[in-house]
Amino acid sequence: MRKNYVNIINGCWRNVSHFLGLVLLAIGSCQQVENPSHIEQWDIAVLPPSVRLDPLSNHIIESKTDLNQGLENILHGNWIYDGEKVNLHSARGEYVSFQLVLTNYSDEDLSNIQIESSLFNDGESKIKVEPELFLEWSVNVLTPSTGYPKASLGQGWYPDALIPLEMLQMDSSKVHRRWTYPLRLPDFNNRIADQKSLIIWVDQYIPFNRSEALPGVYKSSISVTVNDETKEIPLSLKVWDFAISNRNLLGAALQQEGFVSRKFGDQALKIYQLLKRNRMSVMDPTYKPELIIEQDGEISLDWTSFDEELVKYFDGSAFTKEYGYAPGPGYGEPIENFVLPFDVYGKHGTRGWPDTGKPEVERNKENLKLYIKCITKVRSHLQDILDPDKTDLTVYLNGLDESYFQQAWDRMVFYGDLFQKYYPEAHFRIDGAYSEEAMDYVSKSIDYWGSHTINYNAEEVKKYQDLGIKNWLYGPMIYESKVNGWVGSSTFIDLPLINDRAISWSCWKYDIHSWLSWGIGVEWKRAWYDPETWKDVYKSGSGSDVQFPFKKINGSALLVYSGGIIPLVNEPCPSIRLKAMRDGVQEYEYLRLISQLSGGPETADEIVNTIINEPFGDDAIGVIDVWDYNPENWDLLRIKMGERIENLTTR
């Protein structure tokens, strides 16, 4: 329209025309958050799980990058929702998700909100697993994560924490005297002034057993009632005729020293169950039996507290109805990883376990004898209560973490050889961005290498893979500059959500054993109201940087939010980023099935290469588009993979 106008009006009016065009553009932008009917006071819509909606502006957060400009107008129509109904696809044994958006177009607050969703059925049978509904809690990002001026999606409100809807007060008949968390818009506790939308995350688990979810198309609906008015959206779910593994075969892990081992009551159990449900594993190297050294030098280990806490995870009973675990991924399966209790004196003055002193005395006859006795006693005890074929055993000496000097390499070789001799079922792991010189020195004595993404040069790493060393990938997914190598966490709130999904795909691309991210719930209490989970300033030293002498990082090492902070919310809550990680792990299982059914990895490799470019390592520093950032392409590719697997299994 503006072009025609410019063609008619002579040049003296061009500036006026340009001004009017900008005004119209601004009006159009505002209309994106208006109700299409311009009549209703409120309405509902559905978004895919692969994007996030700013509840204040109603803008798609993932559209804030030049790579995703087309995502801005998907609230009322997208690749899973045509404006009238929702179409979902799933294998058995996995979760399929979507987001229900309730938008207020009036000047009045919405109260007495109730949300209901029915079981999926095909007319003859039902999928007898209730959908899991969560209220999305948003955090206010005030400053882009340090070191990411281009990759960050900027300031604004980001949905992140997911509060189980059952913890909220939606039925006034069940509330006595006071409401502490009624479901309202604006959110009663989230405190977002002028909040336009309330967002509900919906998880639907499809049972692993075929008899409980026969292939076919199932129907359901989800409805919202505000006062006496109800609106409903039909749901359609196609269940493919195959299942992904009940076990989490990839074994991706979140590691945080002391985070779960120091929890009281059933807090640790809730965290283990939450992560199991989302196909994540816990790594906490601080679980230890009590070491008793007698006067004659003999030792004994008291396993009472250790066994009381951990046996249920080793035998899988923690993930059954006995401990309140509803049907879901990993039902009845043991934990995927366990880090053995050993450590050595560290570069920061930390003591080892058993404590055999500093490097200059740790190999003395008596000290070495003590260390070996502890190894053999731990091995003997765990052989009776743990199956190493199901629970991968790792030796991680935190005292040698990211140690880039010769004495540390000597100690890695010494202890690696020691564990190969006295605990052959365990895998000795070192973590860090090690040089070729260091790796050549230690390569015969280690089993696992936690390789930092900043120096993950695929061709160089392959040399050590060929020697039998298995890699664990860790660290940030994008390196806008070398300064991003500060952290061991792979996740940030204000970076594209696709990053958290792409980790598992990258493992497939580079034939990586698995991945881990440092941090489960760093600042998990404060984070409800302040997403900057990492803040500090360097005065000097190796960590200082001329351009960024400080750090403010949003959501780093935070994937679980604490209970006991928000009224009525008394259990740990997952994050949307954890769900994205889960989806990536589920899709890794699709790739595994395609590889198995196709007789080789070639087809799966081709699929991965259409969406993953060349992330990590020296050549990726300064490169942001290391993978496709369009979530629609990822979601549609998942459906194509599912259809291919079904064809391969039924032909």
C-alpha positions as CSV (number, residue, x, y, z in Angstrom):
1,M,0.0,0.0,0.0
2,R,2.8,2.4,0.9
3,K,4.6,1.6,-2.4
4,N,1.5,2.7,-4.4
5,Y,1.2,5.8,-2.3
6,V,4.8,6.7,-3.0
7,N,4.4,6.2,-6.7
8,I,1.5,8.6,-6.8
9,I,2.7,11.3,-4.5
10,N,5.7,13.4,-5.7
11,G,9.0,13.5,-4.0
12,C,8.2,16.3,-1.6
13,W,5.8,14.0,0.3
14,R,8.2,11.1,0.6
15,N,9.2,11.9,4.2
16,V,5.6,12.2,5.2
17,S,4.9,8.9,3.6
18,H,7.8,7.3,5.4
19,F,6.5,8.7,8.7
20,L,3.0,7.3,8.0
21,G,4.5,4.0,7.1
22,L,6.3,3.8,10.5
23,V,3.1,4.7,12.3
24,L,1.2,2.0,10.4
25,L,4.0,-0.5,11.2
26,A,3.8,0.5,14.9
27,I,0.0,0.0,14.9
28,G,0.4,-3.3,13.2
29,S,2.9,-4.4,15.8
30,C,0.4,-3.4,18.5
31,Q,-2.4,-5.3,16.8
32,Q,-0.3,-8.5,17.1
33,V,-1.3,-8.7,20.8
34,E,-4.9,-7.8,20.1
35,N,-7.7,-10.4,20.0
36,P,-8.4,-11.2,16.3
37,S,-12.1,-10.9,16.9
38,H,-11.7,-7.5,18.6
39,I,-14.9,-8.4,20.6
40,E,-14.0,-11.0,23.2
41,Q,-12.7,-9.9,26.6
42,W,-10.4,-12.9,26.7
43,D,-9.4,-15.8,24.5
44,I,-7.2,-18.9,24.4
45,A,-4.7,-20.2,21.9
46,V,-1.9,-22.8,21.8
47,L,1.8,-22.5,21.2
48,P,4.4,-25.3,20.5
49,P,6.7,-26.2,23.4
50,S,9.7,-25.0,21.4
51,V,9.1,-21.2,21.8
52,R,8.5,-18.9,24.7
53,L,6.0,-16.0,25.0
54,D,6.7,-12.8,26.9
55,P,3.5,-12.6,29.1
56,L,3.8,-8.8,29.2
57,S,4.3,-7.9,25.5
58,N,2.8,-11.1,24.0
59,H,5.8,-11.3,21.7
60,I,7.5,-14.6,20.9
61,I,10.9,-14.3,22.6
62,E,12.6,-16.6,20.0
63,S,11.7,-14.1,17.3
64,K,14.1,-11.5,18.8
65,T,16.9,-12.8,16.6
66,D,17.3,-12.0,12.9
67,L,17.2,-15.7,12.2
68,N,13.6,-16.1,13.4
69,Q,11.7,-13.0,12.3
70,G,8.8,-15.1,10.9
71,L,7.9,-16.3,14.4
72,E,6.3,-13.1,15.6
73,N,2.7,-13.9,14.4
74,I,2.3,-17.5,15.5
75,L,0.1,-17.1,18.6
76,H,-3.2,-17.6,16.8
77,G,-1.8,-20.1,14.2
78,N,1.3,-22.3,14.0
79,W,2.6,-25.7,13.0
80,I,0.7,-27.5,15.8
81,Y,-2.4,-25.2,16.1
82,D,-4.4,-24.0,13.1
83,G,-6.5,-21.6,15.1
84,E,-9.1,-24.1,15.9
85,K,-7.6,-27.4,16.9
86,V,-4.2,-28.9,18.0
87,N,-2.4,-31.7,16.3
88,L,0.2,-33.7,18.2
89,H,2.4,-36.7,17.4
90,S,4.2,-39.1,19.8
91,A,5.9,-42.4,20.2
92,R,5.2,-44.5,23.3
93,G,7.4,-44.0,26.3
94,E,7.9,-40.3,25.7
95,Y,6.3,-36.9,26.5
96,V,4.6,-34.7,24.0
97,S,3.9,-31.1,25.1
98,F,2.2,-27.8,24.2
99,Q,1.4,-24.5,25.8
100,L,-2.0,-23.1,26.4
101,V,-2.2,-19.3,26.4
102,L,-5.0,-17.3,28.1
103,T,-4.9,-13.7,26.9
104,N,-6.8,-10.8,28.5
105,Y,-8.0,-8.2,26.0
106,S,-9.9,-6.2,28.6
107,D,-8.9,-3.7,31.2
108,E,-10.3,-5.9,34.0
109,D,-8.4,-8.6,35.9
110,L,-9.5,-12.2,35.2
111,S,-10.3,-14.2,38.3
112,N,-12.1,-17.5,39.0
113,I,-10.0,-19.2,36.3
114,Q,-10.3,-23.0,36.0
115,I,-8.5,-25.2,33.5
116,E,-9.5,-28.7,32.6
117,S,-8.2,-31.4,30.2
118,S,-9.7,-34.8,29.6
119,L,-8.0,-38.2,28.9
120,F,-7.2,-39.0,25.3
121,N,-9.4,-41.6,23.8
122,D,-10.0,-43.1,20.3
123,G,-13.7,-44.0,20.9
124,E,-12.8,-47.5,22.1
125,S,-10.0,-47.1,24.6
126,K,-8.3,-44.4,26.6
127,I,-4.7,-43.4,27.3
128,K,-5.1,-43.7,31.1
129,V,-2.4,-41.2,32.0
130,E,-3.6,-37.8,33.1
131,P,-2.0,-34.8,31.4
132,E,0.4,-32.8,33.7
133,L,-0.4,-29.1,33.8
134,F,2.0,-26.4,35.0
135,L,1.7,-22.7,35.5
136,E,4.5,-20.9,33.7
137,W,6.3,-18.5,36.1
138,S,8.3,-15.7,34.4
139,V,11.5,-14.0,35.5
140,N,12.5,-10.5,34.5
141,V,15.8,-10.4,32.6
142,L,17.2,-7.0,33.2
143,T,20.6,-7.4,31.6
144,P,21.7,-9.8,28.8
145,S,24.0,-12.5,30.0
146,T,27.6,-11.2,30.0
147,G,29.6,-12.0,26.9
148,Y,26.5,-12.5,24.6
149,P,25.7,-9.0,23.2
150,K,24.5,-10.6,20.0
151,A,23.3,-14.0,20.9
152,S,21.2,-12.9,23.9
153,L,17.5,-12.4,23.2
154,G,17.6,-9.4,25.4
155,Q,15.6,-7.9,28.3
156,G,12.1,-8.9,29.1
157,W,10.0,-11.4,31.0
158,Y,11.0,-15.0,30.3
159,P,8.7,-17.9,31.3
160,D,11.0,-20.5,32.9
161,A,9.8,-22.1,36.2
162,L,6.9,-24.6,35.9
163,I,4.6,-24.8,38.9
164,P,2.4,-27.9,39.0
165,L,-1.1,-26.6,38.6
166,E,-2.4,-28.9,41.4
167,M,-0.5,-26.7,43.9
168,L,-2.6,-23.7,43.1
169,Q,-6.1,-22.7,44.4
170,M,-8.6,-22.9,41.6
171,D,-11.7,-24.2,43.4
172,S,-13.1,-21.6,45.9
173,S,-15.1,-24.3,47.7
174,K,-11.8,-25.8,48.9
175,V,-10.4,-22.6,50.2
176,H,-10.9,-21.7,53.8
177,R,-10.6,-18.1,55.0
178,R,-7.7,-17.0,52.8
179,W,-6.4,-17.4,49.2
180,T,-2.6,-17.6,49.0
181,Y,-2.3,-18.6,45.4
182,P,-5.5,-18.2,43.4
183,L,-5.2,-18.6,39.6
184,R,-5.7,-15.1,38.3
185,L,-4.5,-12.9,35.4
186,P,-2.3,-10.9,36.2
187,D,-0.7,-13.7,38.2
188,F,-1.3,-13.2,41.9
189,N,2.3,-13.9,43.0
190,N,4.4,-13.4,39.9
191,R,3.8,-9.6,40.1
192,I,4.0,-8.7,36.4
193,A,2.3,-5.3,36.1
194,D,-0.1,-5.2,33.1
195,Q,0.5,-8.9,32.3
196,K,-1.5,-9.8,29.2
197,S,-1.2,-13.6,29.1
198,L,-1.2,-16.5,31.5
199,I,0.6,-19.6,30.1
200,I,0.0,-23.2,31.0
201,W,2.5,-25.9,30.1
202,V,0.9,-29.2,29.2
203,D,2.9,-32.5,29.4
204,Q,1.3,-35.7,28.2
205,Y,3.1,-39.0,28.8
206,I,2.4,-41.8,26.4
207,P,2.7,-45.2,28.1
208,F,5.6,-47.5,27.1
209,N,3.5,-50.6,26.8
210,R,1.7,-51.0,23.5
211,S,-1.4,-52.4,25.1
212,E,-1.8,-49.1,27.0
213,A,-1.5,-46.9,24.0
214,L,-2.4,-48.7,20.7
215,P,-1.3,-47.0,17.5
216,G,-3.9,-44.6,16.1
217,V,-5.4,-41.2,16.5
218,Y,-6.8,-40.1,19.9
219,K,-9.0,-37.1,20.7
220,S,-9.2,-34.9,23.8
221,S,-9.7,-31.2,24.6
222,I,-8.5,-28.6,27.0
223,S,-10.8,-25.9,28.3
224,V,-10.6,-22.6,30.3
225,T,-13.4,-21.2,32.4
226,V,-13.4,-17.6,33.6
227,N,-16.4,-17.0,35.9
228,D,-19.2,-18.6,34.0
229,E,-17.8,-18.5,30.5
230,T,-15.9,-21.6,29.1
231,K,-13.8,-21.9,25.9
232,E,-12.4,-25.1,24.6
233,I,-9.8,-26.2,22.1
234,P,-9.9,-29.8,20.6
235,L,-6.8,-31.9,20.7
236,S,-5.8,-34.6,18.3
237,L,-2.9,-37.0,19.1
238,K,-1.4,-39.5,16.7
239,V,0.4,-42.3,18.5
240,W,3.0,-44.1,16.4
241,D,3.5,-47.8,16.5
242,F,6.9,-47.8,18.3
243,A,8.4,-46.9,21.6
244,I,11.6,-45.2,22.7
245,S,13.6,-46.9,25.4
246,N,12.2,-46.8,28.9
247,R,15.8,-46.5,30.1
248,N,17.7,-43.2,29.6
249,L,20.4,-44.8,27.4
250,L,22.2,-41.5,26.7
251,G,22.6,-40.9,30.4
252,A,23.0,-37.1,30.1
253,A,23.7,-35.7,33.5
254,L,23.6,-32.6,35.6
255,Q,26.5,-32.4,38.1
256,Q,26.6,-30.2,41.2
257,E,28.7,-31.1,44.2
258,G,26.7,-31.5,47.4
259,F,23.4,-30.3,45.9
260,V,21.4,-33.4,46.5
261,S,23.5,-35.2,49.1
262,R,22.9,-32.4,51.6
263,K,19.2,-32.2,51.1
264,F,16.9,-33.2,54.1
265,G,13.8,-35.4,54.2
266,D,12.4,-36.3,50.8
267,Q,13.8,-33.3,49.0
268,A,16.6,-35.3,47.4
269,L,14.0,-38.0,46.3
270,K,11.9,-35.3,44.7
271,I,14.9,-34.0,42.7
272,Y,15.9,-37.5,41.6
273,Q,12.4,-38.2,40.5
274,L,12.0,-34.9,38.7
275,L,15.2,-35.4,36.7
276,K,14.4,-39.1,36.0
277,R,11.0,-38.0,34.6
278,N,12.8,-35.6,32.3
279,R,15.4,-38.1,31.2
280,M,18.2,-36.4,33.2
281,S,20.7,-38.0,35.6
282,V,22.1,-36.7,38.8
283,M,25.9,-36.5,39.3
284,D,27.0,-35.6,42.9
285,P,30.4,-36.8,43.9
286,T,29.9,-36.0,47.6
287,Y,28.1,-39.2,48.8
288,K,30.5,-41.0,51.2
289,P,30.3,-43.7,53.8
290,E,31.8,-42.9,57.2
291,L,35.5,-43.7,57.3
292,I,36.7,-45.1,60.6
293,I,40.5,-45.4,61.2
294,E,41.4,-47.6,64.2
295,Q,44.4,-47.0,66.4
296,D,46.2,-49.9,64.8
297,G,45.7,-48.3,61.4
298,E,43.0,-50.6,60.2
299,I,40.0,-49.0,58.6
300,S,36.3,-49.7,58.4
301,L,33.5,-48.0,56.5
302,D,30.1,-47.4,58.0
303,W,27.5,-47.6,55.2
304,T,24.4,-47.1,57.3
305,S,23.4,-43.6,56.1
306,F,24.8,-44.2,52.6
307,D,22.7,-47.2,52.0
308,E,19.6,-45.8,53.6
309,E,19.8,-42.9,51.2
310,L,21.0,-44.5,48.0
311,V,19.9,-48.2,47.7
312,K,16.5,-47.1,46.4
313,Y,18.2,-45.3,43.5
314,F,20.5,-48.2,42.8
315,D,17.7,-50.8,42.6
316,G,15.2,-48.5,40.8
317,S,12.5,-48.7,43.5
318,A,12.7,-44.9,44.0
319,F,11.1,-44.6,40.6
320,T,8.0,-46.8,41.3
321,K,4.7,-46.3,42.9
322,E,6.3,-47.5,46.2
323,Y,7.9,-44.0,46.4
324,G,5.1,-42.1,44.6
325,Y,6.6,-42.2,41.1
326,A,3.7,-42.1,38.6
327,P,4.1,-43.8,35.2
328,G,6.8,-42.1,33.2
329,P,10.2,-42.4,31.7
330,G,12.6,-44.7,33.5
331,Y,9.9,-46.3,35.6
332,G,11.5,-48.9,37.8
333,E,15.0,-48.3,36.3
334,P,18.1,-47.5,38.5
335,I,19.9,-44.2,38.2
336,E,22.0,-44.0,35.1
337,N,25.2,-42.6,36.7
338,F,26.9,-42.7,40.1
339,V,30.0,-40.8,41.0
340,L,32.2,-42.7,43.4
341,P,33.2,-41.0,46.7
342,F,36.9,-40.6,46.0
343,D,38.8,-37.4,45.8
344,V,42.4,-36.0,46.3
345,Y,43.9,-32.9,47.7
346,G,43.0,-30.1,45.3
347,K,44.6,-27.0,43.8
348,H,42.3,-24.9,46.0
349,G,43.4,-26.6,49.2
350,T,40.5,-29.0,49.4
351,R,41.0,-32.4,51.2
352,G,40.8,-35.7,49.5
353,W,38.7,-38.8,50.4
354,P,40.2,-40.7,51.9
355,D,42.5,-37.9,53.1
356,T,46.1,-38.9,52.3
357,G,47.5,-35.4,52.4
358,K,49.1,-33.2,49.8
359,P,50.8,-34.4,46.6
360,E,54.2,-34.7,48.1
361,V,53.0,-37.2,50.7
362,E,50.0,-38.9,49.2
363,R,52.1,-41.8,47.7
364,N,53.9,-42.6,50.9
365,K,53.5,-46.3,51.8
366,E,50.9,-45.9,54.5
367,N,48.9,-43.2,52.7
368,L,48.8,-45.3,49.5
369,K,47.8,-48.4,51.5
370,L,44.9,-46.4,53.0
371,Y,43.7,-45.2,49.6
372,I,43.8,-48.7,48.1
373,K,42.0,-50.2,51.1
374,C,39.2,-47.7,50.6
375,I,39.0,-48.5,46.9
376,T,38.7,-52.3,47.5
377,K,36.2,-51.8,50.3
378,V,34.0,-49.5,48.3
379,R,34.1,-51.9,45.3
380,S,33.2,-54.9,47.5
381,H,30.2,-53.2,49.1
382,L,28.8,-51.7,45.9
383,Q,29.0,-55.0,44.0
384,D,26.2,-56.3,46.2
385,I,23.8,-53.4,45.7
386,L,24.6,-51.8,42.3
387,D,24.6,-53.2,38.8
388,P,27.4,-51.4,36.8
389,D,25.7,-52.5,33.5
390,K,22.8,-50.3,34.4
391,T,24.4,-47.6,36.6
392,D,27.6,-46.2,35.1
393,L,30.3,-45.8,37.7
394,T,32.5,-42.7,37.4
395,V,35.7,-41.7,39.3
396,Y,35.9,-37.9,39.3
397,L,38.6,-36.4,41.4
398,N,37.4,-32.9,42.0
399,G,40.8,-31.9,43.3
400,L,42.2,-32.3,39.8
401,D,39.3,-30.6,38.0
402,E,40.5,-28.3,35.1
403,S,44.1,-28.6,36.2
404,Y,46.5,-27.3,33.5
405,F,50.0,-28.0,34.9
406,Q,52.4,-30.9,34.9
407,Q,52.0,-32.1,38.5
408,A,48.3,-32.5,38.0
409,W,48.8,-34.5,34.8
410,D,51.2,-36.8,36.7
411,R,48.6,-37.3,39.4
412,M,45.9,-38.1,36.8
413,V,48.1,-40.8,35.4
414,F,48.9,-42.2,38.8
415,Y,45.3,-42.3,40.0
416,G,43.9,-43.4,36.7
417,D,46.2,-46.4,36.7
418,L,45.3,-47.1,40.3
419,F,41.6,-47.3,39.6
420,Q,42.1,-49.4,36.5
421,K,43.9,-52.0,38.7
422,Y,41.7,-52.0,41.8
423,Y,38.3,-50.9,40.4
424,P,38.1,-52.0,36.8
425,E,34.3,-51.5,36.5
426,A,34.7,-47.8,37.2
427,H,35.6,-45.2,34.6
428,F,38.2,-42.6,35.5
429,R,37.1,-39.1,34.2
430,I,39.0,-35.9,33.8
431,D,37.3,-32.6,33.0
432,G,38.8,-29.6,31.2
433,A,39.9,-27.9,28.0
434,Y,43.2,-29.9,27.8
435,S,45.9,-29.4,25.2
436,E,47.2,-32.1,22.9
437,E,50.3,-32.2,25.0
438,A,48.2,-32.9,28.1
439,M,46.0,-35.5,26.5
440,D,48.9,-37.4,25.0
441,Y,50.4,-37.6,28.4
442,V,47.3,-38.9,30.2
443,S,45.5,-40.8,27.5
444,K,46.5,-44.3,28.5
445,S,45.3,-43.8,32.1
446,I,41.8,-42.3,31.6
447,D,38.5,-43.7,30.4
448,Y,36.3,-40.5,30.2
449,W,37.2,-37.0,29.1
450,G,34.8,-34.2,30.1
451,S,35.7,-32.0,27.2
452,H,34.8,-28.4,27.4
453,T,33.0,-27.1,24.3
454,I,35.4,-24.2,23.8
455,N,38.2,-26.6,22.8
456,Y,36.1,-29.4,21.3
457,N,37.8,-29.6,18.0
458,A,36.2,-32.6,16.4
459,E,39.2,-33.9,14.4
460,E,41.6,-33.6,17.3
461,V,39.2,-35.2,19.8
462,K,38.6,-38.1,17.3
463,K,42.2,-39.1,17.8
464,Y,41.5,-39.9,21.5
465,Q,38.1,-41.4,20.7
466,D,40.0,-43.9,18.5
467,L,42.1,-44.8,21.5
468,G,38.9,-45.8,23.4
469,I,38.5,-42.6,25.4
470,K,34.8,-41.6,25.7
471,N,33.8,-38.0,25.7
472,W,31.4,-36.1,27.9
473,L,30.6,-32.8,26.4
474,Y,30.1,-29.8,28.8
475,G,30.1,-26.0,28.7
476,P,28.2,-23.3,26.9
477,M,26.6,-24.1,23.5
478,I,27.5,-20.8,21.8
479,Y,30.8,-19.0,21.9
480,E,30.3,-15.5,20.8
481,S,33.9,-14.9,22.0
482,K,36.5,-16.8,24.1
483,V,35.2,-15.0,27.2
484,N,32.2,-17.4,27.2
485,G,34.5,-20.2,28.4
486,W,33.9,-18.9,31.9
487,V,31.3,-21.5,32.9
488,G,30.7,-25.2,32.8
489,S,26.9,-24.9,32.5
490,S,25.4,-25.3,29.1
491,T,22.2,-23.3,29.7
492,F,21.2,-19.7,29.9
493,I,17.7,-18.2,30.2
494,D,18.2,-15.5,27.6
495,L,19.8,-17.6,24.9
496,P,17.7,-19.4,22.3
497,L,15.7,-22.3,23.8
498,I,16.9,-24.5,20.9
499,N,20.4,-24.6,22.5
500,D,19.2,-26.8,25.3
501,R,17.7,-29.3,22.8
502,A,20.7,-29.2,20.4
503,I,23.1,-30.6,23.0
504,S,21.9,-34.2,22.4
505,W,21.8,-33.8,18.7
506,S,25.4,-32.5,18.8
507,C,26.4,-35.6,20.7
508,W,25.1,-37.7,17.8
509,K,26.9,-35.6,15.2
510,Y,30.3,-36.0,16.8
511,D,29.8,-39.5,18.2
512,I,30.1,-38.2,21.7
513,H,29.4,-40.7,24.6
514,S,27.1,-38.3,26.4
515,W,26.9,-34.8,27.8
516,L,26.8,-33.1,31.2
517,S,26.1,-29.6,32.4
518,W,27.4,-28.2,35.7
519,G,24.6,-27.1,38.0
520,I,21.2,-28.4,39.0
521,G,19.8,-25.6,41.1
522,V,22.4,-22.9,41.7
523,E,20.7,-20.0,43.5
524,W,17.5,-22.0,43.1
525,K,15.7,-20.1,45.9
526,R,16.6,-16.5,44.9
527,A,16.1,-17.3,41.2
528,W,12.3,-17.1,41.5
529,Y,12.7,-13.3,41.6
530,D,16.2,-12.7,40.4
531,P,17.4,-14.8,37.4
532,E,21.0,-13.6,37.6
533,T,22.3,-16.8,39.2
534,W,26.0,-15.9,38.7
535,K,27.3,-12.5,39.5
536,D,30.9,-11.5,40.3
537,V,33.6,-9.0,39.4
538,Y,37.3,-9.8,38.7
539,K,40.0,-7.6,40.1
540,S,42.8,-9.5,38.4
541,G,44.0,-12.9,37.5
542,S,43.5,-15.5,34.8
543,G,39.7,-15.1,34.8
544,S,39.8,-11.3,34.2
545,D,38.9,-9.8,30.9
546,V,39.4,-6.3,29.5
547,Q,36.0,-6.2,27.8
548,F,34.1,-8.1,30.5
549,P,35.7,-7.6,33.9
550,F,32.4,-8.8,35.5
551,K,29.8,-11.5,35.1
552,K,26.0,-11.4,35.2
553,I,24.6,-14.6,33.8
554,N,20.9,-15.4,33.6
555,G,19.9,-18.9,34.7
556,S,23.4,-20.5,34.4
557,A,23.5,-23.8,36.3
558,L,19.8,-23.5,37.2
559,L,17.3,-26.0,35.8
560,V,15.3,-26.7,38.9
561,Y,13.6,-24.1,41.2
562,S,13.3,-24.6,44.9
563,G,10.1,-25.4,46.8
564,G,9.2,-23.4,49.9
565,I,9.6,-19.9,48.3
566,I,6.3,-19.3,46.5
567,P,3.2,-19.9,48.7
568,L,1.8,-23.5,48.4
569,V,4.7,-24.5,46.1
570,N,6.5,-26.9,48.4
571,E,8.3,-29.2,45.9
572,P,11.1,-28.5,43.5
573,C,9.8,-27.3,40.1
574,P,11.3,-28.0,36.7
575,S,12.2,-25.3,34.2
576,I,11.1,-24.9,30.5
577,R,14.8,-25.3,29.6
578,L,14.9,-28.7,31.4
579,K,11.9,-29.7,29.2
580,A,13.9,-28.7,26.1
581,M,16.8,-30.8,27.2
582,R,14.4,-33.7,27.7
583,D,13.0,-33.3,24.2
584,G,16.6,-33.4,22.8
585,V,17.2,-36.6,24.7
586,Q,14.0,-38.1,23.3
587,E,15.0,-37.2,19.8
588,Y,18.4,-38.8,20.3
589,E,16.5,-42.0,20.9
590,Y,14.7,-41.4,17.5
591,L,18.1,-41.2,15.9
592,R,19.2,-44.4,17.6
593,L,16.2,-46.2,16.4
594,I,16.6,-45.0,12.8
595,S,20.3,-46.1,12.9
596,Q,19.3,-49.6,14.2
597,L,16.5,-50.1,11.8
598,S,18.4,-48.7,8.8
599,G,21.4,-51.0,9.4
600,G,23.8,-48.1,10.1
601,P,24.1,-44.5,11.1
602,E,24.2,-43.0,7.7
603,T,20.5,-42.0,7.5
604,A,20.5,-40.6,11.0
605,D,23.7,-38.7,10.2
606,E,22.1,-37.1,7.2
607,I,19.1,-36.0,9.3
608,V,21.4,-34.4,11.9
609,N,23.5,-32.6,9.4
610,T,20.4,-30.8,8.0
611,I,19.9,-29.0,11.3
612,I,23.3,-29.0,13.1
613,N,26.2,-27.1,11.5
614,E,29.7,-27.1,13.0
615,P,29.4,-26.2,16.7
616,F,32.2,-26.0,19.3
617,G,35.9,-25.7,19.1
618,D,38.2,-22.9,17.7
619,D,36.4,-22.5,14.4
620,A,33.0,-21.9,16.2
621,I,34.3,-19.0,18.3
622,G,32.4,-15.9,17.1
623,V,29.9,-17.9,15.1
624,I,26.4,-17.8,16.3
625,D,24.5,-19.8,13.7
626,V,26.0,-23.2,14.7
627,W,22.6,-24.8,14.1
628,D,19.2,-24.0,12.8
629,Y,17.3,-21.7,15.2
630,N,13.9,-22.0,13.6
631,P,11.9,-24.2,16.1
632,E,9.4,-25.1,13.4
633,N,12.1,-26.9,11.4
634,W,13.1,-28.9,14.5
635,D,9.5,-29.9,15.4
636,L,8.6,-30.9,11.8
637,L,11.8,-32.9,11.5
638,R,10.9,-34.8,14.7
639,I,7.6,-35.7,13.0
640,K,9.3,-36.9,9.9
641,M,11.7,-39.0,12.0
642,G,8.7,-40.6,13.8
643,E,7.0,-41.4,10.5
644,R,10.2,-42.9,9.2
645,I,10.6,-45.1,12.2
646,E,7.0,-46.3,12.1
647,N,7.5,-47.2,8.4
648,L,10.7,-49.1,9.2
649,T,9.1,-51.0,12.0
650,T,6.0,-52.1,10.1
651,R,7.4,-52.9,6.7
